[in-house]
Amino acid sequence: MSPNPVGMSLLAQYAVIGVVLLISVLVVFRKLAPKVSNRWLAAASISLSRPERAGWLRGLGRRIQPKQATGDCSDGCSTCGACGTKPPAAAKTEAMPLEFRSRAK
């Protein structure tokens, strides 16, 4: 028996939809829970970067390693709590004239 071309096409469509869905879930997870995702990426990176792993796995481990905060208060990491809050922006103090309009009856 030859494979059904319609069935294979449908299977390929489901595979593509599954990959797109998985990528979108990962992106949303990284946006909504950045600290948790960075911890998970760091753990996976450490696991993949072991010397007994294959070279391509060690390269993947280095590639997925999360970026570290520079320790500079301008990087916006807010992990140490030492930066404090940003000063509020200066409010506009210009006077705005009032306009009175008569109601139409």
Helices and strands as residue ranges (DSSP letters): H 5-32, H 34-48, H 55-63
